[in-house]
Amino acid sequence: MFLSVFDLFKIGIGPSSSHTMGPMTAAARFLDEIASGDWPRPAGARVARIAVSLHGSLAYTGIGHGTDRAVVLGLAGNTPTTVDPDTVDAILADIAAEKRVRPDGHGPYRFDPAVDLVMDRKTPLAGHANGMAFNALDADDRVLLRRIYYSIGGGFVVSDEELQRMQSRSEPEAGPAVPYPFRNAAEMLAMAATSGLSIAEMKRANEETQSSPAELDERLDAIWDAMRSCIDRGLSQDGVMPGGLKVRRRAKMLNERMQNDWKENRPNPLLANDWLSVYAMAVNEENAAGGRVVTAPTNGAAGVVPAVIRYWTHFFPEAGREDIRTFLLTAAAVGGIIKHNASISGAEVGCQGEVGSASAMAAAGLAAVMGGTPEQIENAAEIALEHHLGMTCDPVGGLVQVPCIERNALGAVKAVTAASLAIKGDGQHFVPLDAAIETMRQTGLDMNEKYKETSLGGLAVNVVEC
């Protein structure tokens, strides 16, 4: 089993990997299919109009998560990686006024967001909670091409046919051949013991079947540079976040207060926790504002891994680029196991699959750069994940703000605590990581749908929006 580090860490925009980046990617895929011409239609028929419907969780919380905006941007030819967050409002305003999209390589298509983008809360699509239907119509409004896509978490998008193939296979698709194809934590530890390599070294060997060592390092460095830039921007911004809840940014104010305390040598027994929290909140405030972020493994959990890395480089100034690469590779190894055997999607398993997975990944990465053995790293990931089991996804107002921003702060704190506990042990522990992952999967299956990113339960209905 191979899932690249760059499948889990993807540079994009906020506020949600499944509700923003996924739908934008789906729209781009639909445009590609239109352009390919590889689909049946009457002779001479041409696409004149596009219409889209959003279903399930995308319909319930799509406005708060920016799904409507993402679809429009995608139909205009943008992708999560290339779109400039500072130009988004202008692009959307132009399309709303003209009622057309003009993606490169296509003729203009009629598309009125107020009419042609429907939030359908009554008709769930069978494959997944995050379903979208795209329709290409001719000048007489006859449907020429219809495609259904599902955003399955972390920015991953599959078509209806691809999802059916995935579900019909008795075994998951093997993927490319790699030297260390571990499918679970037990296999990962066994391969580490046999090879004498660390988890990061095995992950690096797998990645180098897809790219050169220099290319791999360059791309890993770009991931960290994007994460660090997101933290820095989050620490420099203030004001009210968009969406209507009138939640104010706090990271800048907290950072300035802590910097002053630091300069004046004021004692603070909670200093480490405070720095972790402010770094994580900076990222997720940027995410909530639609800024540039990195899925880690999702946007809703994007603050945990960067916060822990920044914490490590803050308190251990000797930490260098190679340590950060080790951290990211180790975290991705754990994240790949979780995604392969359970889920990283809040719409599938609740927030345990997002912040819980991120905390496990961060704990593993930190244990690795602290010199942990593979067994201690696996233990760190298990501790962090175990103490997020059962966590629901219940965003107030459908926005990735409350409780999401603070949850990232606490996820980072748990990650550091888990790594510290594991490093002080010998790697032997009672609950295996694989058992925690399977528990998360089962808990997600049992969880009521109203607690899975629909804003129909939990804090979303018990907090008055004002």
C-alpha positions in Angstrom: 0.0 0.0 0.0 1.4 3.4 -1.0 -0.1 6.8 -0.3 2.3 9.7 -1.0 3.3 12.3 1.5 2.0 14.8 -1.0 -1.4 13.2 -1.1 -1.8 13.9 2.6 0.0 17.3 2.6 -1.5 19.4 -0.3 -1.1 23.1 -0.6 -4.5 24.7 -1.2 -7.0 27.2 0.3 -9.4 27.2 3.2 -11.7 26.7 4.8 -12.2 22.9 4.1 -10.3 20.3 2.2 -13.5 18.2 1.7 -15.9 21.1 1.3 -13.7 23.6 -0.5 -10.7 22.0 -2.2 -12.6 18.8 -3.1 -15.5 20.5 -4.9 -13.0 22.9 -6.7 -11.1 19.9 -7.9 -14.3 18.1 -9.0 -15.3 21.1 -11.1 -11.9 21.1 -12.7 -12.3 17.4 -13.5 -15.7 18.0 -15.1 -14.2 20.7 -17.3 -11.5 18.3 -18.3 -14.1 15.7 -19.3 -16.0 18.2 -21.3 -12.9 19.3 -23.1 -11.8 15.7 -23.8 -14.9 15.0 -25.9 -14.7 11.4 -25.0 -18.4 11.0 -24.2 -21.5 10.2 -26.3 -23.7 13.1 -27.5 -25.8 14.0 -30.6 -23.9 15.1 -33.7 -23.1 18.8 -33.5 -24.3 19.1 -29.9 -22.3 21.7 -27.9 -22.2 22.5 -24.2 -23.9 25.9 -23.6 -24.6 25.8 -19.9 -23.4 24.1 -16.7 -25.5 23.3 -13.7 -24.4 21.8 -10.3 -26.2 20.3 -7.3 -24.6 19.7 -3.9 -25.9 16.9 -1.7 -25.6 15.6 1.9 -23.0 17.3 4.1 -22.0 19.6 1.2 -25.6 20.9 1.0 -26.0 21.3 4.8 -22.8 23.1 5.5 -21.7 24.1 2.0 -22.2 27.9 2.4 -20.3 28.0 5.7 -17.5 25.9 4.2 -17.3 28.0 1.0 -18.4 25.0 -1.2 -20.5 27.3 -3.4 -17.6 29.6 -4.0 -15.2 26.7 -4.6 -17.4 25.2 -7.3 -17.7 28.6 -9.1 -14.0 29.1 -8.9 -13.4 25.6 -10.2 -15.7 26.1 -13.2 -13.8 29.3 -13.9 -10.7 27.2 -14.4 -9.1 27.6 -10.9 -7.5 24.9 -8.8 -6.8 24.8 -5.1 -3.0 25.0 -5.8 -3.1 27.8 -8.3 -5.9 30.1 -7.1 -4.8 33.4 -5.5 -6.9 33.8 -2.3 -6.6 37.6 -2.7 -8.4 37.6 -6.1 -11.3 35.3 -5.1 -13.9 37.9 -4.3 -13.3 39.8 -7.6 -13.5 36.6 -9.7 -16.8 35.6 -8.0 -18.3 39.1 -8.4 -17.5 39.1 -12.2 -19.1 35.7 -12.7 -22.2 36.7 -10.7 -22.6 39.8 -12.8 -21.9 38.2 -16.2 -23.7 34.9 -15.4 -21.0 33.1 -17.3 -17.8 31.2 -16.7 -14.8 31.4 -19.1 -12.3 28.7 -18.3 -9.2 28.6 -20.5 -9.5 26.2 -23.4 -13.3 26.4 -23.3 -15.9 28.6 -24.9 -17.9 30.6 -22.4 -20.6 28.6 -20.6 -23.8 30.1 -19.1 -23.7 29.7 -15.4 -25.7 31.8 -13.0 -24.6 30.8 -9.4 -27.9 32.0 -8.0 -29.8 29.6 -10.3 -27.4 26.9 -11.5 -25.8 26.0 -8.2 -28.4 24.2 -6.0 -28.0 23.1 -2.4 -30.1 19.9 -2.4 -30.7 18.8 1.2 -33.5 16.4 0.2 -31.7 14.1 -2.1 -28.6 12.4 -0.7 -26.4 10.6 -3.1 -25.8 7.0 -2.2 -22.0 6.8 -2.4 -20.8 9.3 0.2 -22.0 12.1 2.4 -20.1 14.6 0.3 -21.8 14.2 -3.1 -21.9 16.6 -6.2 -23.7 16.3 -9.5 -22.4 18.2 -12.5 -24.5 18.6 -15.6 -23.5 20.0 -19.0 -26.5 21.2 -21.1 -27.0 22.4 -24.7 -28.6 25.6 -25.7 -32.1 24.0 -25.4 -31.3 22.9 -21.8 -31.0 19.2 -22.8 -28.5 17.3 -20.6 -25.5 16.2 -22.7 -23.2 15.0 -19.9 -23.8 14.3 -16.2 -21.2 13.3 -13.7 -21.3 12.6 -10.0 -18.3 13.1 -7.8 -17.6 12.5 -4.1 -15.2 14.5 -2.0 -14.0 11.8 0.4 -11.8 13.9 2.7 -8.4 15.6 2.6 -9.1 17.0 -0.8 -9.4 13.6 -2.4 -12.1 13.4 -5.1 -13.5 10.3 -6.9 -16.2 9.8 -9.5 -19.2 7.7 -9.0 -17.7 4.9 -11.1 -14.4 5.1 -9.2 -16.1 4.9 -5.9 -18.1 1.9 -7.0 -14.9 0.1 -8.1 -13.3 1.0 -4.8 -16.2 -0.5 -2.8 -16.5 -3.6 -5.0 -12.9 -4.7 -4.5 -12.4 -7.2 -1.8 -8.9 -5.8 -1.3 -7.9 -2.1 -1.8 -6.0 -1.3 -4.9 -2.3 -2.0 -4.4 -0.9 1.1 -6.0 2.6 1.4 -7.3 5.3 -1.1 -6.2 7.4 0.2 -3.4 10.1 -1.4 -1.3 8.2 -1.1 2.0 4.4 -1.5 1.3 3.1 -1.5 4.8 -0.7 -1.5 5.1 -0.9 -1.1 8.8 1.2 -0.3 11.9 2.0 -3.9 12.6 3.5 -4.4 9.1 5.3 -1.0 9.4 7.0 -2.1 12.7 7.9 -5.6 11.3 9.5 -4.0 8.2 11.4 -1.6 10.3 12.7 -4.4 12.5 13.7 -6.5 9.4 15.3 -3.6 7.5 16.9 -1.8 10.4 15.5 1.4 9.0 13.5 4.1 10.7 9.9 4.8 9.6 11.0 8.0 7.9 13.8 6.1 6.0 11.3 3.5 4.8 8.8 6.2 3.8 11.6 8.1 1.9 12.6 4.9 0.1 8.9 4.5 -1.0 8.7 8.1 -2.1 11.9 7.9 -4.1 10.3 5.4 -6.4 8.2 8.3 -7.6 10.7 11.1 -7.6 14.5 11.8 -7.2 15.9 12.5 -3.7 16.5 16.1 -4.7 12.9 16.5 -6.0 11.6 14.9 -2.8 13.5 17.2 -0.6 12.5 20.2 -2.6 8.8 19.3 -2.4 9.0 18.5 1.4 10.7 21.9 1.9 7.9 23.6 -0.1 5.3 22.0 2.2 7.0 23.3 5.3 7.5 26.7 3.7 3.8 26.9 3.0 2.9 25.8 6.5 5.3 28.3 8.1 4.0 31.2 5.9 0.5 30.3 7.0 1.5 30.6 10.6 3.3 33.9 10.0 0.4 35.4 8.2 -2.1 34.2 10.9 0.1 35.8 13.5 0.0 39.1 11.7 -3.8 39.4 11.0 -6.6 40.5 13.2 -10.3 41.5 12.9 -13.5 39.5 12.5 -13.5 36.3 10.5 -16.0 36.0 7.6 -19.2 34.0 7.8 -21.5 35.8 10.2 -20.6 34.4 13.6 -18.5 37.5 14.2 -15.7 35.4 15.7 -12.6 37.6 16.2 -9.1 36.4 15.4 -7.0 35.9 18.6 -3.7 34.5 17.4 -2.0 37.9 16.8 -3.1 39.3 20.2 -2.0 36.2 22.0 1.3 36.1 20.2 2.1 39.8 21.0 1.3 39.2 24.7 3.5 36.1 24.8 6.3 37.9 23.0 6.2 40.7 25.7 6.2 38.1 28.5 9.1 36.4 26.8 11.2 39.6 26.6 10.4 40.5 30.2 11.3 37.0 31.4 8.0 36.5 33.2 7.6 33.0 34.5 5.0 30.9 32.7 4.6 27.2 33.6 2.2 26.8 30.6 4.6 28.3 28.0 4.9 25.3 25.8 1.1 24.8 25.6 0.6 28.5 24.9 3.0 28.5 22.0 1.5 25.3 20.6 -2.0 26.8 20.8 -1.2 30.2 19.3 0.6 28.5 16.3 -2.3 26.1 15.7 -4.9 28.9 16.0 -2.9 31.1 13.6 -3.2 28.4 10.9 -6.9 27.7 11.5 -7.8 31.4 11.6 -6.2 31.7 8.2 -8.0 28.6 7.0 -11.4 30.0 8.3 -10.7 33.2 6.3 -10.1 31.2 3.1 -6.3 31.7 3.1 -3.5 29.5 1.8 -3.1 26.4 3.9 -1.8 22.8 3.7 -4.0 19.9 4.3 -2.5 18.0 7.3 -4.3 15.7 6.6 -7.4 18.0 6.1 -8.0 21.8 6.2 -10.2 21.5 9.3 -7.2 19.9 11.1 -4.5 21.9 9.3 -3.1 23.6 12.4 -1.9 20.6 14.4 1.1 19.4 12.4 2.5 22.9 11.6 2.1 24.0 15.2 4.1 21.0 16.5 6.8 21.5 14.0 7.0 25.2 14.8 7.1 24.3 18.5 10.0 21.9 17.8 12.0 24.5 15.9 11.1 27.2 18.5 12.4 25.3 21.5 15.1 23.3 19.8 17.0 25.9 17.6 19.4 23.3 16.4 16.6 21.6 14.5 17.2 21.9 10.7 15.6 21.1 7.4 16.4 17.4 7.7 14.6 17.1 11.0 11.5 18.7 9.4 11.7 16.3 6.5 11.9 13.4 8.9 8.9 14.8 10.8 6.8 15.1 7.6 7.7 11.7 6.3 7.0 10.0 9.6 3.7 11.8 10.0 2.7 10.9 6.4 3.4 7.2 7.1 1.0 7.2 10.0 -1.6 9.3 8.2 -1.5 6.9 5.2 -2.2 4.0 7.5 -5.2 5.8 9.1 -6.6 6.8 5.7 -6.1 3.3 4.3 -7.8 1.5 7.3 -10.3 4.1 8.5 -10.9 7.7 7.3 -9.7 11.2 7.6 -13.1 12.7 6.7 -15.3 14.5 9.2 -18.3 13.7 7.1 -17.5 10.0 7.4 -16.3 9.5 11.0 -16.6 12.9 12.7 -13.7 15.0 14.0 -11.9 12.0 15.4 -10.9 11.4 11.7 -9.6 15.0 11.3 -8.1 16.4 14.4 -7.6 12.9 15.9 -5.6 11.8 12.8 -3.7 15.1 12.7 -2.7 14.7 16.4 -1.6 11.1 15.8 0.5 12.2 12.8 2.1 15.1 14.7 2.8 12.9 17.7 4.6 10.4 15.5 6.6 13.1 13.7 7.7 14.7 17.0 8.7 11.3 18.5 10.8 10.7 15.4 12.8 13.9 15.6 13.2 13.3 19.4 15.1 10.1 18.5 12.3 7.7 19.2 12.4 4.1 18.0 9.7 2.8 15.6 7.9 1.3 18.5 8.0 4.5 20.5 6.7 6.4 17.4 3.8 4.0 16.9 3.1 4.3 20.6 3.0 8.1 20.4 0.5 8.0 17.5 -1.7 5.6 19.3 -1.8 7.7 22.5 -2.8 10.8 20.5 -5.4 9.0 18.5 -6.9 7.1 21.4 -7.7 10.3 23.2 -9.7 11.7 20.3 -11.9 8.7 19.8 -15.6 9.6 19.5 -15.0 13.2 18.8 -17.9 14.6 16.7 -17.8 17.1 13.9 -20.3 19.8 14.8 -19.3 23.2 13.4 -21.5 26.0 14.5 -23.1 27.7 11.5 -21.4 25.3 9.2 -18.2 27.3 9.6 -14.8 26.0 10.3 -14.4 28.3 13.3 -16.2 27.0 16.4 -15.1 24.6 17.8 -12.6 23.8 15.1 -9.9 26.5 15.7 -9.5 25.6 19.4 -9.7 21.9 18.7 -6.5 22.2 16.6 -4.8 23.9 19.6 -5.8 21.1 21.9 -4.9 18.5 19.2 -1.4 20.0 19.1 -1.1 19.9 22.9 -2.2 16.3 23.0 0.3 15.4 20.3 3.3 16.8 22.2 2.0 15.1 25.4 1.6 11.8 23.6 5.2 12.0 22.1 6.6 12.9 25.5 4.9 9.9 27.2 6.0 7.5 24.5 9.6 8.6 24.5 9.8 8.0 28.2 8.7 4.4 27.7 10.3 1.5 25.8 7.6 1.3 23.1 5.7 -1.6 24.7 2.1 -0.7 25.4 -1.3 -2.2 25.8 -3.3 -0.8 22.9 -1.8 -1.1 19.4 -2.2 1.8 17.0 -4.1 -0.6 14.6 -6.7 -1.2 17.3 -7.2 2.5 17.8 -7.6 3.0 14.1 -10.1 0.2 13.8 -12.0 1.6 16.8 -12.2 5.0 15.1 -13.6 3.3 12.0 -16.2 1.4 13.9 -17.1 4.5 16.0 -17.5 6.5 12.8 -19.9 3.9 11.4 -22.0 3.9 14.6 -22.0 7.7 14.9 -25.3 9.5 14.1 -25.2 11.4 10.8 -26.0 14.7 12.6 -22.6 14.6 14.2 -20.8 14.2 10.9 -20.2 17.7 9.5 -23.9 18.5 8.9 -24.3 21.1 11.7 -27.5 19.3 12.8 -26.2 18.2 16.2 -23.8 18.9 19.1 -22.5 22.5 19.6 -24.0 23.4 16.2 -27.5 23.3 17.6 -26.7 24.2 21.3 -24.9 27.5 20.7 -26.9 30.5 19.7 -25.5 32.1 16.6 -25.3 35.9 17.0 
